[in-house]
Amino acid sequence: MRVTLKDPANGILDFPRALRRFALQRSPPAADLEPWINCYWVVTWDLPEGQVHEQTNLSHSSVNAAIEPGGAFIYGVPGKVFVRRIAGRGRVFGTKFRPEGFFPFMEDRCGD
C-alpha cells in the first residue's frame, strides 16, 4: 500500500519533502510471521539527471533486511539518525523486523 502524508512517518524526517522525492510502500506480513516481522517496504525513485536526495531518518530498535541495486544487506540499529543518499533511478525492497524479531534468524547467536 502506497504511503501518503496521512500515514505515520515512522522516523522519516521532513516527510512531505521525502514523499515528493521517492515513493514508499508498506505491506503487513502474513499472520504467521507477525511475531517477527513488522512490515515489508519498497522505496522507488526516479530523479532527474544530476539531482541527489539525502534523506535523514530516525533510527528504530529493529533490524532491516534490504535488497538494493548493490546487493542484499542486513542493517542493524545505526544510531540516533542516519542518512541515505539516492540519485538517478532505483528501487529497494526491505523487511523491517520487530525489535528482537531478527534474533531467531541469526546463526551462532551466543558463540555456542
Helices and strands as residue ranges (DSSP letters): H 15-21, E 23-27, G 31-33, E 37-46, E 52-58, E 64-68, E 71-75, E 81-87, E 89-97, G 103-105
